[in-house]
Structure formats: structure tokens, C-alpha cells
Amino acid sequence: MNNKESNQLTRECLQLSLMHLMSEHPYEKITVSDIVRRAGVSRTAFYRNYTDKQDILHELGDKMIRRIADISSKPELHANPHQWFEDVFRTVREDKDILALFDQAGILQSELFSGKSISKLLYPTADTEINYIRIASEAAFFQILISWFRDGMKEDEKQMADICVDFFENNMNRLP
């Protein structure tokens, strides 16, 4: 195993360790010592990869945002917003265990979606009005995702896509 693969394995062990610990203890009570003990790695290995436990959460959140961004970057979905919404809701359902840990720790919205903009990443614009429409639409969509998740994801992805397409149709049609 080369150094890059070894570091990736260490990072994954640390992430899983934190996730398991969060299912057993409040996030604020978990220490770096707890994480490395559960992961079976040294403190040195931890600090070679992360500055603190918050970094692990940022990385986990960024992975989910990247998965949604990857869906957004598919050109065939630009012409089919309904399918895009379905794919995003499916992704959230697939990552529900990670989301539950973020929510249990009281950091679902503050850590996962705060300050992260998929539309800015994929569709940068100098047009102020379009930029604000995108920011508002994205914030509303994240709230819908969070509410759907917290309400037990009772509606299927198609139902949620129907709701979102109806709700966002006016704003989407204004964007280039």
C-alpha cells in the first residue's frame, strides 16, 4: 500500500470512528483520544490528517455536497429538473445515517449546508439578481431536504421532486 492509500485508509477509519462514537455519545463529549482509540490509530496519524474533530465533520459534509454537485453537473439533468430533484432526494436517503449523526449532534444545518453553494460552484455568475435568486432557491431547497429528512422521509423521491418542481418552477425558468 502506498502512502496516499495508507492516508486514505486512516482518514476513513477516523471518520467511521467518529460516526460510531456519535451514535453512542453526544458530539461535544467526544475527544480526539476517543476517536483514535476507536479507530486504532495514533494521535500523530490523526493530526497528520485533521486539525480537530470538526475537520472530520467538514470532510463528511463536503463529500455529501460533492455528491449533490456531481448530480448537478450532469448535462442531461439540466433539461430535466424533476430527475435532478429525484436524484438528490435519493442521495439524501442513501446518506441518512450520516445525516442522522449530524442532526443528533445539532449540527445538521450549521455544518452540512452552511456556506456551501452548489449553484455558485457549478454556475458562477456576475449577475447580482441571478446570484441572489440562486442563493435563496438553494437555501429553500436545503430547508425542504432537512424537513423531509427530519419528518422521516415518508414521501418517496418522485413525490418530493413533484413538490420541488412545482415550487421552484418560476425561479428556475428565470435562470440561464
GIRANOR-V708066 format. One record per residue. PHI is phi in whole degrees, 0 to 359 (999 if undefined). PSI is psi in whole degrees, 0 to 359 (999 if undefined). BURIAL is # if it has 24 or more other ideal C-beta (glycine too) atoms within 12 Angstrom, else .. Layout:
phi->[PHI PHI]
psi->[PSI PSI]
burial->[BURIAL BURIAL]
This chain:
phi->[999 279 299 296 295 297 297 296 296 298 299 296 297 294 297 297 301 298 298 295 297 293 282 251 222 297 308 294 271 278 251 300 301 299 296 291 298 293 283 76 234 276 298 300 297 300 287 287 252 220 270 197 294 299 301 296 298 300 295 298 296 296 299 293 298 296 297 292 296 298 297 294 275 285 304 294 274 296 271 226 300 300 294 299 300 302 296 292 297 296 298 297 298 295 260 299 294 293 298 298 294 300 293 301 281 75 231 302 282 294 263 280 252 290 75 249 237 289 294 294 295 270 228 299 214 267 284 299 298 298 301 291 298 296 298 295 296 295 298 297 296 299 296 297 302 296 297 300 298 293 277 93 51 291 280 280 299 294 299 293 296 302 300 292 298 300 290 265 307 298 291 297 293 278 272 289]
psi->[129 174 320 316 321 315 320 319 318 316 316 320 317 320 312 321 311 318 317 316 322 335 347 332 156 141 315 342 349 132 165 322 318 317 311 325 313 323 339 31 168 163 324 316 321 307 345 336 330 155 331 177 334 325 323 315 319 317 316 317 319 324 317 316 320 323 318 320 322 320 317 336 355 113 326 339 346 327 356 76 329 315 323 311 316 315 321 315 324 318 316 318 318 329 21 328 318 317 321 321 317 317 316 323 356 24 19 302 318 324 320 313 348 127 6 123 115 319 323 323 314 329 64 143 150 351 113 315 313 318 313 325 316 316 314 317 317 317 317 318 317 323 321 315 313 316 317 316 310 333 6 10 46 323 145 172 324 317 316 323 320 312 313 319 315 315 318 358 315 315 320 320 338 341 146 999]
burial->[. . . . . . . . . # # . # # # # # # # . # # . . . . # . . # . # . # # # . # # . # . . . . # . . # # . . # . . # # # # # # . # # # . # # # . # # . . . . . . . . # # . # # # # # # # # # # . # . . # # . # # # . # . # # . . # # # . . # # # # . . # # . . . . . . . . . # # # . # # # . # # . # # # . # # . . . # . . . # . . # # . # # # . . # . . # # . . # .]
